[in-house]
Amino acid sequence: ARTSRRLFGGHAGSVVLSVAAEQLPEKSVRLRIRLYNPGSRVEKSTLLVQPLLDKFLASLGMPNAHKVSLSELETAKHRVGSAALRLVRIYPDGSDLEMHNGPIPLELLGRASSRSDVLAAAGRSTPQADESREHLLVTVECAPATFEVFGYTCSDDILRYSTNLRVRRLVAGQEDGCKDFHETELQPWLQDTGAEHLLGASRESELAAVVAHHCTISGPVQLQPFQGLPGR
C-alpha cells in the first residue's frame, strides 16, 4: 500500500508512505513502514513487530504473524496498509517517522474508517472523550472547570493528521464540552509565539498541557489567544 501525507508546522510539501510485508527466517512475518521525502530525499523506515503485530493482525481478522502468509497479506494489502499507516507519526518536517506513542484501540482498525463510523459505533453524534483512560495525557484544573486531554480522536484522524488531541471539559464532575484539535488549527495558534516545536512527535504531553490551560471554561470549547511559553 502507498499513500502521501502533507507536511505541517510551516513545512511545505508532502511525504510518500508505503507498507511492505517481510518474511523472517523463522517463517514469521513483520511489516515495514517506509517514508520518503521527495524534497529532502530522506528515506526512513520503522517496523511493526511483536507484541503489537499479532494484535494488529487479529483486529483485521487475520492469522498471527507465524501463521499468516505473504499471499494473504498481499491479497489484503490495501486494508492492511491503510490500517498500519494509522499507527505511525510523521515528524512535522518530514525527516522521520515513529510508531504512535500512545495505545491505539485496535478494534477500530479493522472496521472503522471515518469519524462518522466511530461516532456511529458508539451511538454518538458529537465527539466524546474515549472512555479508556490509557489515552489520557494530562488533567488540568482551571476552576471551576477540569480539562482532560486525550491523545486519540478516531482511527481516520490518525491517517489524516499527525497531531490528534481530544479535550474534554468537566464541571462539577460532569462533561460540559468536548472538542478535537489537530495541527491544522494548532499550528497557526502556536506560530506567532515561536512555539511550533510543540507539534513535534516527542512533545505531545507538553502540548496537551498548554492546550488545556488555554481552553475556554464556559460556552463551546475553544482556544484562547496564546501568549507564549513561560520564560520566552
C-alpha positions in Angstrom: 0.0 0.0 0.0 1.2 3.5 -0.8 -0.1 7.0 0.0 1.1 10.5 0.6 0.7 12.8 3.5 1.2 16.5 3.6 3.6 18.2 6.0 2.6 20.8 8.5 4.2 23.2 11.0 5.2 25.7 8.3 6.8 23.0 6.1 5.8 22.8 2.5 5.4 19.6 0.5 4.5 16.0 1.4 6.0 12.6 2.1 5.3 9.2 0.5 4.4 6.4 2.8 4.4 2.7 1.9 3.9 -0.6 3.8 5.5 -3.9 2.9 5.4 -7.3 4.4 8.7 -9.1 5.1 9.2 -12.8 5.8 11.8 -13.7 8.5 14.0 -16.8 8.6 11.7 -18.5 11.2 8.9 -18.0 8.7 7.0 -15.4 10.7 6.3 -12.0 9.1 6.7 -8.4 10.0 5.5 -5.1 8.4 7.9 -2.4 7.4 6.5 1.2 7.0 8.7 3.4 4.8 8.8 7.2 4.5 10.3 9.0 1.5 10.6 12.8 1.4 10.9 13.9 -2.2 12.0 17.4 -1.2 15.0 16.4 1.0 15.4 12.8 -0.5 15.3 11.4 3.1 14.3 7.8 3.4 13.4 6.3 6.7 11.5 3.2 7.9 10.1 1.7 11.1 8.8 -1.8 11.9 5.5 -3.1 13.1 6.6 -6.1 15.2 5.6 -8.1 18.3 3.8 -7.7 20.6 1.7 -5.2 18.7 1.8 -7.1 15.4 -0.4 -10.1 16.4 -3.0 -7.8 18.0 -2.9 -5.7 14.8 -3.4 -8.7 12.6 -6.2 -10.1 14.8 -8.0 -6.8 14.6 -8.2 -7.3 10.9 -9.4 -10.9 11.2 -6.1 -12.4 10.1 -3.9 -15.2 11.5 -1.0 -14.3 13.7 2.5 -13.4 12.4 3.6 -17.1 12.5 0.6 -18.3 10.5 -0.3 -15.6 8.1 1.2 -15.9 4.6 2.7 -13.3 2.4 0.0 -14.1 -0.2 -2.8 -13.4 2.4 -1.2 -10.1 3.2 -0.8 -9.3 -0.5 -4.5 -10.0 -1.1 -5.5 -7.7 1.7 -2.7 -5.2 1.1 -4.9 -2.1 0.8 -6.7 -2.8 4.1 -3.6 -3.9 5.9 -1.6 -0.9 4.6 -4.2 1.7 5.4 -4.6 0.3 9.0 -0.8 0.2 9.5 -0.3 3.8 8.5 -2.7 4.8 11.2 -0.1 3.6 13.7 2.7 6.0 12.8 3.5 9.6 13.4 5.3 11.8 10.9 7.7 14.4 12.1 6.5 17.9 11.1 9.4 18.5 8.7 9.1 15.0 7.1 12.5 14.0 8.4 11.4 10.8 10.2 8.6 8.7 11.4 7.9 6.6 14.5 5.2 4.3 15.9 2.4 6.2 17.7 3.5 6.5 21.3 0.0 6.1 22.8 -2.2 3.0 22.7 -4.5 2.6 19.7 -7.9 1.0 20.0 -7.0 -1.8 17.6 -10.6 -3.0 17.3 -11.3 0.2 15.3 -8.6 -0.5 12.7 -10.5 -3.3 11.0 -14.0 -1.8 10.9 -14.0 1.9 11.4 -12.7 4.1 8.5 -14.1 7.5 9.3 -15.0 9.8 12.2 -18.7 9.2 11.5 -18.1 5.4 11.6 -16.5 5.8 15.1 -19.2 8.0 16.4 -22.0 5.9 15.0 -20.5 2.8 16.5 -20.6 4.5 19.9 -24.1 5.8 19.3 -22.9 9.4 19.4 -23.3 12.5 17.1 -20.7 14.7 18.8 -17.1 14.0 19.9 -16.7 12.4 23.3 -13.5 11.6 25.2 -12.5 7.9 24.8 -13.6 6.0 27.9 -10.3 4.2 28.0 -8.0 6.1 30.4 -4.9 4.7 28.7 -5.3 7.6 26.1 -5.3 10.3 28.8 -2.3 12.6 28.5 -2.9 15.3 31.1 -5.6 16.5 33.6 -5.6 20.3 34.3 -7.6 22.1 36.9 -8.8 25.6 35.8 -11.6 26.3 38.4 -14.4 25.9 38.0 -13.6 23.5 35.2 -11.3 20.5 34.8 -9.8 19.6 31.5 -8.8 16.2 30.4 -6.7 15.9 27.2 -6.6 12.6 25.3 -4.0 11.6 22.7 -6.6 10.0 20.4 -9.6 11.2 18.5 -10.6 8.5 15.9 -8.8 6.0 13.7 -9.4 8.0 10.5 -7.7 11.1 12.1 -4.5 9.1 12.7 -4.2 8.7 8.9 -5.2 12.3 8.1 -3.3 14.2 10.8 -0.1 13.9 12.8 -1.5 15.6 15.9 -4.7 14.4 17.4 -5.9 15.8 20.7 -9.3 15.5 22.3 -10.1 18.0 25.0 -12.9 17.1 27.5 -14.2 19.8 29.8 -15.7 18.8 33.1 -17.7 21.0 35.5 -18.8 19.6 38.9 -17.7 16.1 37.6 -20.0 16.2 34.6 -18.9 16.6 31.0 -19.6 20.1 29.8 -17.9 20.2 26.4 -15.6 18.3 24.1 -13.5 19.3 21.1 -10.8 17.7 18.8 -7.7 19.6 17.9 -5.3 18.9 15.0 -2.2 20.6 13.6 -4.3 22.5 11.1 -5.7 24.6 14.0 -2.8 24.3 16.4 0.0 25.3 14.0 -1.3 28.9 13.3 -2.2 29.2 17.0 1.4 28.5 18.1 3.4 30.1 15.3 3.1 33.8 16.4 5.0 33.0 19.6 7.5 30.6 18.0 6.1 27.6 19.8 5.6 25.4 16.8 8.1 22.9 18.1 5.4 21.7 20.5 3.9 19.9 17.5 6.9 17.6 17.4 6.2 13.9 18.0 8.0 13.9 21.3 6.3 16.9 22.8 2.7 15.6 22.9 2.2 15.7 26.6 3.6 19.3 26.8 1.4 20.4 24.0 -1.6 18.8 25.7 -0.9 20.8 28.9 -0.6 24.1 27.0 -3.8 23.4 25.2 -5.7 22.6 28.4 -4.5 25.7 30.1 -5.8 27.9 27.2 -9.3 26.4 26.6 -12.4 28.4 27.5 -14.0 27.4 30.8 -17.6 28.1 29.5 -19.5 28.0 26.3 -18.1 26.0 23.3 -14.7 24.5 24.0 -12.3 26.9 22.1 -8.7 28.0 22.3 -7.9 31.4 23.9 -5.1 33.5 22.5 -1.6 32.0 23.2 0.9 34.4 24.7 3.9 32.0 24.6 5.7 29.7 26.9 6.9 31.0 30.3 10.4 32.4 30.2 10.3 33.1 26.5 
